Amino acid sequence: LGEVLSGSTGAPEDRIGRVVVLAFWNVDNLDSVNTLNLLAKWQRDFAGRRLHIIAAHHDTPGQPAIPPDKIVAAAKARGVRFTVVSKADIQGAREAKPPFCLVFDATGKPVYQ
């Protein structure tokens, strides 16, 4: 998924039977940062219900990469306690503009984009 900055992605088998939300965001995009607030709320509201959230930072193409400490600080300032990765590289996702979200059901089937 990318370089893990905080939290853990865990082994793929650890996500079996869980709903997985993979959210692409960027610290310089206000809509993206606001998405983190919503994801942090979901994490609180659905704690213990087998929800796994991964916030994948997506650098703006053609711009310098955002330093990892700035990414982590932006996430933590919004109460994020789930996995944060940088340099996310998933086929086809690089063309999407953050915020961009994928949701996979407990069988691993994509159910929302």
CNS distance restraints for C-alpha pairs under 8 A (distance, minus, plus):
assign (resid   1 and name CA) (resid  56 and name CA) 7.72 0.50 0.50
assign (resid   1 and name CA) (resid  85 and name CA) 7.27 0.50 0.50
assign (resid   1 and name CA) (resid  87 and name CA) 7.94 0.50 0.50
assign (resid   1 and name CA) (resid  88 and name CA) 5.24 0.50 0.50
assign (resid   1 and name CA) (resid  89 and name CA) 6.07 0.50 0.50
assign (resid   1 and name CA) (resid  90 and name CA) 6.68 0.50 0.50
assign (resid   2 and name CA) (resid  56 and name CA) 7.67 0.50 0.50
assign (resid   2 and name CA) (resid  85 and name CA) 5.64 0.50 0.50
assign (resid   2 and name CA) (resid  86 and name CA) 5.52 0.50 0.50
assign (resid   2 and name CA) (resid  87 and name CA) 5.10 0.50 0.50
assign (resid   2 and name CA) (resid  88 and name CA) 4.34 0.50 0.50
assign (resid   2 and name CA) (resid  89 and name CA) 6.30 0.50 0.50
assign (resid   3 and name CA) (resid  85 and name CA) 5.22 0.50 0.50
assign (resid   3 and name CA) (resid  86 and name CA) 5.19 0.50 0.50
assign (resid   3 and name CA) (resid  87 and name CA) 6.24 0.50 0.50
assign (resid   3 and name CA) (resid  88 and name CA) 7.30 0.50 0.50
assign (resid   4 and name CA) (resid   8 and name CA) 6.73 0.50 0.50
assign (resid   4 and name CA) (resid   9 and name CA) 7.43 0.50 0.50
assign (resid   4 and name CA) (resid  83 and name CA) 7.34 0.50 0.50
assign (resid   4 and name CA) (resid  84 and name CA) 6.13 0.50 0.50
assign (resid   4 and name CA) (resid  85 and name CA) 4.32 0.50 0.50
assign (resid   4 and name CA) (resid  86 and name CA) 6.57 0.50 0.50
assign (resid   5 and name CA) (resid  68 and name CA) 6.90 0.50 0.50
assign (resid   5 and name CA) (resid  72 and name CA) 6.76 0.50 0.50
assign (resid   5 and name CA) (resid  83 and name CA) 7.69 0.50 0.50
assign (resid   5 and name CA) (resid  84 and name CA) 5.60 0.50 0.50
assign (resid   5 and name CA) (resid  85 and name CA) 5.27 0.50 0.50
assign (resid   5 and name CA) (resid  86 and name CA) 6.82 0.50 0.50
assign (resid   6 and name CA) (resid  72 and name CA) 7.11 0.50 0.50
assign (resid   6 and name CA) (resid  82 and name CA) 7.60 0.50 0.50
assign (resid   6 and name CA) (resid  83 and name CA) 5.64 0.50 0.50
assign (resid   6 and name CA) (resid  84 and name CA) 5.26 0.50 0.50
assign (resid   6 and name CA) (resid  85 and name CA) 7.09 0.50 0.50
assign (resid   7 and name CA) (resid  81 and name CA) 7.21 0.50 0.50
assign (resid   7 and name CA) (resid  82 and name CA) 5.75 0.50 0.50
assign (resid   7 and name CA) (resid  83 and name CA) 4.26 0.50 0.50
assign (resid   7 and name CA) (resid  84 and name CA) 6.44 0.50 0.50
assign (resid   8 and name CA) (resid  82 and name CA) 7.84 0.50 0.50
assign (resid   8 and name CA) (resid  83 and name CA) 5.43 0.50 0.50
assign (resid   8 and name CA) (resid  84 and name CA) 7.94 0.50 0.50
assign (resid   9 and name CA) (resid  54 and name CA) 7.30 0.50 0.50
assign (resid   9 and name CA) (resid  83 and name CA) 6.20 0.50 0.50
assign (resid  10 and name CA) (resid  14 and name CA) 6.14 0.50 0.50
assign (resid  10 and name CA) (resid  15 and name CA) 7.68 0.50 0.50
assign (resid  11 and name CA) (resid  15 and name CA) 7.31 0.50 0.50
assign (resid  12 and name CA) (resid  16 and name CA) 7.20 0.50 0.50
assign (resid  15 and name CA) (resid  19 and name CA) 7.74 0.50 0.50
assign (resid  15 and name CA) (resid  20 and name CA) 7.29 0.50 0.50
assign (resid  15 and name CA) (resid  52 and name CA) 7.27 0.50 0.50
assign (resid  15 and name CA) (resid 106 and name CA) 7.92 0.50 0.50
assign (resid  16 and name CA) (resid 106 and name CA) 6.23 0.50 0.50
assign (resid  16 and name CA) (resid 107 and name CA) 6.60 0.50 0.50
assign (resid  16 and name CA) (resid 108 and name CA) 7.11 0.50 0.50
assign (resid  17 and name CA) (resid  50 and name CA) 7.41 0.50 0.50
assign (resid  17 and name CA) (resid 105 and name CA) 7.92 0.50 0.50
assign (resid  17 and name CA) (resid 106 and name CA) 4.22 0.50 0.50
assign (resid  17 and name CA) (resid 107 and name CA) 6.11 0.50 0.50
assign (resid  18 and name CA) (resid  50 and name CA) 4.86 0.50 0.50
assign (resid  18 and name CA) (resid  51 and name CA) 5.64 0.50 0.50
assign (resid  18 and name CA) (resid  52 and name CA) 6.53 0.50 0.50
assign (resid  18 and name CA) (resid 105 and name CA) 6.86 0.50 0.50
assign (resid  18 and name CA) (resid 106 and name CA) 4.50 0.50 0.50
assign (resid  18 and name CA) (resid 107 and name CA) 7.72 0.50 0.50
assign (resid  19 and name CA) (resid  50 and name CA) 6.41 0.50 0.50
assign (resid  19 and name CA) (resid  51 and name CA) 4.97 0.50 0.50
assign (resid  19 and name CA) (resid  52 and name CA) 6.13 0.50 0.50
assign (resid  19 and name CA) (resid 103 and name CA) 7.21 0.50 0.50
assign (resid  19 and name CA) (resid 104 and name CA) 5.74 0.50 0.50
assign (resid  19 and name CA) (resid 105 and name CA) 4.72 0.50 0.50
assign (resid  19 and name CA) (resid 106 and name CA) 4.87 0.50 0.50
assign (resid  19 and name CA) (resid 108 and name CA) 7.89 0.50 0.50
assign (resid  20 and name CA) (resid  51 and name CA) 6.04 0.50 0.50
assign (resid  20 and name CA) (resid  52 and name CA) 4.75 0.50 0.50
assign (resid  20 and name CA) (resid  53 and name CA) 5.81 0.50 0.50
assign (resid  20 and name CA) (resid  54 and name CA) 7.64 0.50 0.50
assign (resid  20 and name CA) (resid 103 and name CA) 5.71 0.50 0.50
assign (resid  20 and name CA) (resid 104 and name CA) 5.11 0.50 0.50
assign (resid  20 and name CA) (resid 105 and name CA) 6.62 0.50 0.50
assign (resid  20 and name CA) (resid 106 and name CA) 7.54 0.50 0.50
assign (resid  21 and name CA) (resid  51 and name CA) 7.68 0.50 0.50
assign (resid  21 and name CA) (resid  52 and name CA) 6.30 0.50 0.50
assign (resid  21 and name CA) (resid  53 and name CA) 4.78 0.50 0.50
assign (resid  21 and name CA) (resid  54 and name CA) 6.19 0.50 0.50
assign (resid  21 and name CA) (resid 101 and name CA) 7.02 0.50 0.50
assign (resid  21 and name CA) (resid 102 and name CA) 5.88 0.50 0.50
assign (resid  21 and name CA) (resid 103 and name CA) 4.56 0.50 0.50
assign (resid  21 and name CA) (resid 104 and name CA) 6.51 0.50 0.50
assign (resid  22 and name CA) (resid  53 and name CA) 6.11 0.50 0.50
assign (resid  22 and name CA) (resid  54 and name CA) 4.93 0.50 0.50
assign (resid  22 and name CA) (resid  55 and name CA) 6.09 0.50 0.50
assign (resid  22 and name CA) (resid  56 and name CA) 6.91 0.50 0.50
assign (resid  22 and name CA) (resid 101 and name CA) 5.69 0.50 0.50
assign (resid  22 and name CA) (resid 102 and name CA) 5.12 0.50 0.50
assign (resid  22 and name CA) (resid 103 and name CA) 6.26 0.50 0.50
assign (resid  23 and name CA) (resid  53 and name CA) 7.68 0.50 0.50
assign (resid  23 and name CA) (resid  54 and name CA) 6.26 0.50 0.50
assign (resid  23 and name CA) (resid  55 and name CA) 4.91 0.50 0.50
assign (resid  23 and name CA) (resid  56 and name CA) 5.82 0.50 0.50
assign (resid  23 and name CA) (resid  99 and name CA) 7.01 0.50 0.50
assign (resid  23 and name CA) (resid 100 and name CA) 5.81 0.50 0.50
assign (resid  23 and name CA) (resid 101 and name CA) 4.27 0.50 0.50
assign (resid  23 and name CA) (resid 102 and name CA) 6.33 0.50 0.50
assign (resid  24 and name CA) (resid  32 and name CA) 7.73 0.50 0.50
assign (resid  24 and name CA) (resid  55 and name CA) 6.00 0.50 0.50
assign (resid  24 and name CA) (resid  56 and name CA) 4.67 0.50 0.50
assign (resid  24 and name CA) (resid  57 and name CA) 5.64 0.50 0.50
assign (resid  24 and name CA) (resid  58 and name CA) 5.96 0.50 0.50
assign (resid  24 and name CA) (resid  98 and name CA) 5.55 0.50 0.50
assign (resid  24 and name CA) (resid  99 and name CA) 5.57 0.50 0.50
assign (resid  24 and name CA) (resid 100 and name CA) 5.06 0.50 0.50
assign (resid  24 and name CA) (resid 101 and name CA) 6.05 0.50 0.50
assign (resid  25 and name CA) (resid  29 and name CA) 7.51 0.50 0.50
assign (resid  25 and name CA) (resid  32 and name CA) 4.76 0.50 0.50
assign (resid  25 and name CA) (resid  33 and name CA) 6.84 0.50 0.50
assign (resid  25 and name CA) (resid  35 and name CA) 7.79 0.50 0.50
assign (resid  25 and name CA) (resid  55 and name CA) 6.96 0.50 0.50
assign (resid  25 and name CA) (resid  56 and name CA) 6.24 0.50 0.50
assign (resid  25 and name CA) (resid  57 and name CA) 4.98 0.50 0.50
assign (resid  25 and name CA) (resid  58 and name CA) 5.63 0.50 0.50
assign (resid  25 and name CA) (resid  98 and name CA) 4.85 0.50 0.50
assign (resid  25 and name CA) (resid  99 and name CA) 4.94 0.50 0.50
assign (resid  25 and name CA) (resid 100 and name CA) 6.90 0.50 0.50
assign (resid  26 and name CA) (resid  32 and name CA) 5.77 0.50 0.50
assign (resid  26 and name CA) (resid  33 and name CA) 6.88 0.50 0.50
assign (resid  26 and name CA) (resid  57 and name CA) 5.46 0.50 0.50
assign (resid  26 and name CA) (resid  58 and name CA) 5.46 0.50 0.50
assign (resid  26 and name CA) (resid  59 and name CA) 6.28 0.50 0.50
assign (resid  26 and name CA) (resid  60 and name CA) 7.49 0.50 0.50
assign (resid  26 and name CA) (resid  98 and name CA) 6.45 0.50 0.50
assign (resid  26 and name CA) (resid  99 and name CA) 7.48 0.50 0.50
assign (resid  27 and name CA) (resid  32 and name CA) 7.05 0.50 0.50
assign (resid  27 and name CA) (resid  33 and name CA) 6.07 0.50 0.50
assign (resid  27 and name CA) (resid  57 and name CA) 7.78 0.50 0.50
assign (resid  27 and name CA) (resid  70 and name CA) 7.94 0.50 0.50
assign (resid  27 and name CA) (resid  71 and name CA) 6.46 0.50 0.50
assign (resid  27 and name CA) (resid  74 and name CA) 6.62 0.50 0.50
assign (resid  28 and name CA) (resid  33 and name CA) 7.89 0.50 0.50
assign (resid  29 and name CA) (resid  33 and name CA) 6.36 0.50 0.50
assign (resid  29 and name CA) (resid  98 and name CA) 7.54 0.50 0.50
assign (resid  30 and name CA) (resid  34 and name CA) 6.12 0.50 0.50
assign (resid  31 and name CA) (resid  35 and name CA) 6.23 0.50 0.50
assign (resid  31 and name CA) (resid  98 and name CA) 7.91 0.50 0.50
assign (resid  31 and name CA) (resid  99 and name CA) 6.49 0.50 0.50
assign (resid  32 and name CA) (resid  36 and name CA) 6.77 0.50 0.50
assign (resid  32 and name CA) (resid  98 and name CA) 5.93 0.50 0.50
assign (resid  32 and name CA) (resid  99 and name CA) 4.60 0.50 0.50
assign (resid  33 and name CA) (resid  37 and name CA) 7.07 0.50 0.50
assign (resid  33 and name CA) (resid  74 and name CA) 7.75 0.50 0.50
assign (resid  33 and name CA) (resid  75 and name CA) 7.96 0.50 0.50
assign (resid  34 and name CA) (resid  38 and name CA) 6.83 0.50 0.50
assign (resid  35 and name CA) (resid  39 and name CA) 6.26 0.50 0.50
assign (resid  35 and name CA) (resid  99 and name CA) 6.99 0.50 0.50
assign (resid  36 and name CA) (resid  40 and name CA) 6.02 0.50 0.50
assign (resid  36 and name CA) (resid  55 and name CA) 7.81 0.50 0.50
assign (resid  36 and name CA) (resid  75 and name CA) 7.01 0.50 0.50
assign (resid  36 and name CA) (resid  78 and name CA) 6.66 0.50 0.50
assign (resid  36 and name CA) (resid  80 and name CA) 7.08 0.50 0.50
assign (resid  37 and name CA) (resid  41 and name CA) 6.32 0.50 0.50
assign (resid  37 and name CA) (resid  78 and name CA) 5.74 0.50 0.50
assign (resid  37 and name CA) (resid  79 and name CA) 7.39 0.50 0.50
assign (resid  37 and name CA) (resid  80 and name CA) 7.76 0.50 0.50
assign (resid  38 and name CA) (resid  42 and name CA) 6.30 0.50 0.50
assign (resid  39 and name CA) (resid  43 and name CA) 6.15 0.50 0.50
assign (resid  39 and name CA) (resid  53 and name CA) 7.55 0.50 0.50
assign (resid  39 and name CA) (resid  80 and name CA) 7.77 0.50 0.50
assign (resid  40 and name CA) (resid  44 and name CA) 6.38 0.50 0.50
assign (resid  40 and name CA) (resid  78 and name CA) 7.28 0.50 0.50
assign (resid  40 and name CA) (resid  79 and name CA) 6.08 0.50 0.50
assign (resid  40 and name CA) (resid  80 and name CA) 5.27 0.50 0.50
assign (resid  40 and name CA) (resid  81 and name CA) 7.22 0.50 0.50
assign (resid  40 and name CA) (resid  82 and name CA) 7.92 0.50 0.50
assign (resid  41 and name CA) (resid  45 and name CA) 5.99 0.50 0.50
assign (resid  42 and name CA) (resid  46 and name CA) 5.70 0.50 0.50
assign (resid  42 and name CA) (resid  47 and name CA) 7.92 0.50 0.50
assign (resid  43 and name CA) (resid  47 and name CA) 5.66 0.50 0.50
assign (resid  43 and name CA) (resid  51 and name CA) 7.38 0.50 0.50
assign (resid  43 and name CA) (resid  53 and name CA) 7.55 0.50 0.50
assign (resid  43 and name CA) (resid  81 and name CA) 7.92 0.50 0.50
assign (resid  43 and name CA) (resid  82 and name CA) 7.67 0.50 0.50
assign (resid  46 and name CA) (resid  50 and name CA) 7.84 0.50 0.50
assign (resid  46 and name CA) (resid  51 and name CA) 6.78 0.50 0.50
assign (resid  47 and name CA) (resid  51 and name CA) 7.25 0.50 0.50
assign (resid  52 and name CA) (resid  82 and name CA) 7.73 0.50 0.50
assign (resid  53 and name CA) (resid  82 and name CA) 5.98 0.50 0.50
assign (resid  53 and name CA) (resid  83 and name CA) 6.52 0.50 0.50
assign (resid  54 and name CA) (resid  82 and name CA) 6.49 0.50 0.50
assign (resid  54 and name CA) (resid  83 and name CA) 4.86 0.50 0.50
assign (resid  54 and name CA) (resid  84 and name CA) 5.91 0.50 0.50
assign (resid  54 and name CA) (resid  85 and name CA) 7.36 0.50 0.50
assign (resid  55 and name CA) (resid  82 and name CA) 7.58 0.50 0.50
assign (resid  55 and name CA) (resid  83 and name CA) 6.14 0.50 0.50
assign (resid  55 and name CA) (resid  84 and name CA) 4.78 0.50 0.50
assign (resid  55 and name CA) (resid  85 and name CA) 6.31 0.50 0.50
assign (resid  56 and name CA) (resid  84 and name CA) 5.91 0.50 0.50
assign (resid  56 and name CA) (resid  85 and name CA) 4.87 0.50 0.50
assign (resid  56 and name CA) (resid  86 and name CA) 5.82 0.50 0.50
assign (resid  56 and name CA) (resid  87 and name CA) 7.58 0.50 0.50
assign (resid  56 and name CA) (resid  88 and name CA) 5.65 0.50 0.50
assign (resid  57 and name CA) (resid  71 and name CA) 7.44 0.50 0.50
assign (resid  57 and name CA) (resid  84 and name CA) 7.30 0.50 0.50
assign (resid  57 and name CA) (resid  85 and name CA) 6.01 0.50 0.50
assign (resid  57 and name CA) (resid  86 and name CA) 4.72 0.50 0.50
assign (resid  57 and name CA) (resid  87 and name CA) 6.46 0.50 0.50
assign (resid  57 and name CA) (resid  88 and name CA) 6.35 0.50 0.50
assign (resid  58 and name CA) (resid  86 and name CA) 6.75 0.50 0.50
assign (resid  58 and name CA) (resid  87 and name CA) 6.26 0.50 0.50
assign (resid  58 and name CA) (resid  88 and name CA) 6.18 0.50 0.50
assign (resid  58 and name CA) (resid  94 and name CA) 7.65 0.50 0.50
assign (resid  58 and name CA) (resid  98 and name CA) 7.18 0.50 0.50
assign (resid  59 and name CA) (resid  63 and name CA) 7.37 0.50 0.50
assign (resid  59 and name CA) (resid  64 and name CA) 7.80 0.50 0.50
assign (resid  59 and name CA) (resid  65 and name CA) 5.80 0.50 0.50
assign (resid  59 and name CA) (resid  66 and name CA) 6.65 0.50 0.50
assign (resid  59 and name CA) (resid  87 and name CA) 7.04 0.50 0.50
assign (resid  60 and name CA) (resid  64 and name CA) 7.78 0.50 0.50
assign (resid  60 and name CA) (resid  65 and name CA) 7.63 0.50 0.50
assign (resid  66 and name CA) (resid  70 and name CA) 6.83 0.50 0.50
assign (resid  66 and name CA) (resid  71 and name CA) 6.92 0.50 0.50
assign (resid  67 and name CA) (resid  71 and name CA) 6.63 0.50 0.50
assign (resid  68 and name CA) (resid  72 and name CA) 6.23 0.50 0.50
assign (resid  68 and name CA) (resid  86 and name CA) 7.27 0.50 0.50
assign (resid  69 and name CA) (resid  73 and name CA) 6.02 0.50 0.50
assign (resid  70 and name CA) (resid  74 and name CA) 6.12 0.50 0.50
assign (resid  71 and name CA) (resid  75 and name CA) 6.34 0.50 0.50
assign (resid  71 and name CA) (resid  86 and name CA) 7.91 0.50 0.50
assign (resid  72 and name CA) (resid  76 and name CA) 6.05 0.50 0.50
assign (resid  72 and name CA) (resid  84 and name CA) 7.39 0.50 0.50
assign (resid  73 and name CA) (resid  77 and name CA) 5.98 0.50 0.50
assign (resid  74 and name CA) (resid  78 and name CA) 6.77 0.50 0.50
assign (resid  75 and name CA) (resid  79 and name CA) 6.80 0.50 0.50
assign (resid  75 and name CA) (resid  80 and name CA) 5.38 0.50 0.50
assign (resid  75 and name CA) (resid  84 and name CA) 7.74 0.50 0.50
assign (resid  76 and name CA) (resid  80 and name CA) 5.11 0.50 0.50
assign (resid  76 and name CA) (resid  81 and name CA) 7.25 0.50 0.50
assign (resid  89 and name CA) (resid  93 and name CA) 7.16 0.50 0.50
assign (resid  89 and name CA) (resid  94 and name CA) 6.68 0.50 0.50
assign (resid  90 and name CA) (resid  94 and name CA) 6.92 0.50 0.50
assign (resid  92 and name CA) (resid  96 and name CA) 7.52 0.50 0.50
assign (resid  96 and name CA) (resid 100 and name CA) 6.66 0.50 0.50
assign (resid 100 and name CA) (resid 113 and name CA) 7.47 0.50 0.50
assign (resid 101 and name CA) (resid 112 and name CA) 7.67 0.50 0.50
assign (resid 101 and name CA) (resid 113 and name CA) 5.69 0.50 0.50
assign (resid 102 and name CA) (resid 110 and name CA) 7.04 0.50 0.50
assign (resid 102 and name CA) (resid 111 and name CA) 7.68 0.50 0.50
assign (resid 102 and name CA) (resid 112 and name CA) 5.55 0.50 0.50
assign (resid 102 and name CA) (resid 113 and name CA) 4.63 0.50 0.50
assign (resid 103 and name CA) (resid 110 and name CA) 5.79 0.50 0.50
assign (resid 103 and name CA) (resid 111 and name CA) 5.68 0.50 0.50
assign (resid 103 and name CA) (resid 112 and name CA) 4.98 0.50 0.50
assign (resid 103 and name CA) (resid 113 and name CA) 6.64 0.50 0.50
assign (resid 104 and name CA) (resid 108 and name CA) 5.29 0.50 0.50
assign (resid 104 and name CA) (resid 109 and name CA) 5.23 0.50 0.50
assign (resid 104 and name CA) (resid 110 and name CA) 4.23 0.50 0.50
assign (resid 104 and name CA) (resid 111 and name CA) 5.48 0.50 0.50
assign (resid 104 and name CA) (resid 112 and name CA) 7.11 0.50 0.50
assign (resid 105 and name CA) (resid 109 and name CA) 5.47 0.50 0.50
assign (resid 105 and name CA) (resid 110 and name CA) 6.43 0.50 0.50
assign (resid 105 and name CA) (resid 111 and name CA) 6.38 0.50 0.50
